[in-house]
Amino acid sequence: MTARPMSPSAPTPENPVRNIALVAHVDHGKTTLVDALLRASGAFADRRSVVERVMDTEDQERERGITILAKAASLDWQGTRINLVDTPGHADFGGEVERALTMVDGALLLVDAAEGPLPQTRYVLSKVLAAGLRTIVVINKVDRADARPAEVLDEIYELFLDLGATEDDIDFPVISCVAKQGRAAEGLAMPDDDADLTPLFAAILAAVPPPGGDPDTPLQALVTNLDASDYLGRLAIGRVAQGRLVQGAQVALLGADPDKVVKRRLASLMSFTGIGRADVREIAAGDLFVVSGFDEVEIGDTFADPDHPVALPRLAVDEPVLTMTFGPNTSPFAGRDGTYVTSRQVRERLEREVLGNVSIKLTDTATPDVIEVAGRGELQLAVLIESMRREGFELQVSRPEVIVREIDGHRCEPAERGMADVPDDHVGTVTQALAPRRGVVVDLRPGDTGRTVVTFTAPARGLIGFRSQLLTATRGTALLHTHAEGWMRWAGELPSRAGGAMIADRKGTTTGYALDNLQARGELFYGPGVDVYEGMVIGESARVDDMVVNVVREKQKTNIRTHSHDEGIKLAAARTMTLEAAIEWIADDELVEVTPANIRIRKRLLAEPDRRRSQRRRS
């Protein structure tokens, strides 16, 4: 096996290039396979120790076990440079997938040998087929005890046909793989113990076409991603479609405004090599680039020949389906934990996010300090909020709401298609939970391991909070995956949470005595010794209506002592409200207060008289 890193240079007939993306459902092994490919090519030869999932560089990616941002790496295999783009598996980060596919000429579709195609498999494959890319199917984890590769391959063929694939699309190579061990075999087979990834490399070179584009025509290069460097400033990442990028040469930057053309010399030009980047003199058509020196650059811009400035079509991605409002923290505890607490700082941070994330949209609201943020789903917005929290921001966010669209004179809302993998005795739990949420079960697939896959469709609005409910009902044994299914007629009113909010009536510190008296009236979110303020939600009431309570009351000290009064306080464990759980749980008149150290739920109007007046006006 060849094991020598590639020195970056422009593609030539003697030094060809292949650009390929890895796409799959979440947790089917994309990032693990990238690790194996890089190791096999010798890209890690100069690194003494290499962490697993080396492409997942963000803290949240490692903690959540998912890929959030599409990233590129480059390796050399027998004289051919292979540019790999690792993409997210969650539909919430579909904007990253769509951007990545504009940089490549082929795709590796990974499918778990036991689970088979799942919702995000359908989503990413639909994007690959829409882009007209050549596909290589990799059936991963064939060493699993419950692997069923032959059945999975049939399901993959059915999925291709269901998505309207042509005969050429269906004529794809099949590779069986154990990515974690770096072993592969051609067709449906168990890789030998001494096998390597040669069959997969051979399939990439044979099936994926070399990039097109004439290097001797005027320059056109599309910017598909942005990065930043402490030394170089903003970095533009993309692919050269025509011509050549040459260090020191003057280029024209064409943005969204056709009348605004920026002309400047390329101060720095880099190419991908291994998991890093290296300076190069030029990059020809078909290869990927990293350019610095253009602070004005945005995703979708074009670098062009200054004498023939012709822009490429800008990137088009699916529209957002959920909105939330972001604003500065206005609670009595504002400024205790965070570094960035003003509305100006929150707005600037969101505007920076939009520059590098084409699937997020910002809209001003009637309140100057509050910004409406639209995204693909709860997970994408939760990741953004968590990133801001870790950066030192204090903010407050609202409950997610779906975007409504008028189609053929009818009010429509986003629909979701989901698959719930649950133990057989919890199938009824899923169907009962979906019914009030206007969900419809479209398929039941019992397995051989005591689990059943329930496929359903439902309005996206109805699935807000569904994941938490399902995990609670199945004691954490359920697996749930969803993706966008288009638009459906407005489903009408949907049920909200079962109980009302238990609201603190004053500022202070919670006491065990007060909580002991309240725990029979609902479920508490906090234990004793926690600072609270008026209007802060401290639990979920057993009743439908909200309940205003005193959680800071202390036991009165008297001379009277009885056995019943002197019993030790026994508090049940408080429910931990994570960021995602809090966002799903809150009602329209509540907000989630997010700081670097705390996640709290509060009423929009903190004072009880203000809430009563607001309720009378709504009535």
Secondary structure, 3 states (H helix, E strand, C coil): CCCCCCCCCCCECCECEEEEEEEECCCCCHHHHHHHHHHHHCCCCCCCCCCCCCCCCCHHHHHHCCCCCCEEEEEEECCEEEEEEECCCCHHHHHHHHHHHCCCCEEEEEEECCCCCCHHHHHHHHHHHHCCCEEEEEEECCCCCCCCHHHHHHHHHHHHHHCCCCHHHHCCCEEEEEHHHCEEEECCCCCCCCCCCHHHHHHHHHHCCCCCCCCCCCCEEEEEEEEEECCCEEEEEEEEEECEEECCCEEEEECCCCCCEEEEECCEEEEEEECEEEECCEEECCCEEEEECCCCCCCCCEEEECCECCCCCCCCCCCCCEEEEEEECCCCCCCCCCCECCHHHHHHHHHHHHHHCCCCEEEECCCCCCEEEEECCHHHHHHHHHHHHHCCECEEECCCEECCEEECCEEEEEEEEEEEEEEHHHHHHHHHHHHHHCCEEEEEEECCCCEEEEEEEEEHHHHCCHHHHHHHHCCCCCEEEEEEEEEEECCCCCCCCCCCEEEECCCEECCHHHHHHHHHHEEECCCCCCEECCCEEEEEECCCCCEEECCCCCCCCCCCCCCCCCCCCCCCCCCCCCHHHHHHHCCCCEEEEECCCCEEEEECCCCHHHHHHHHHHHC
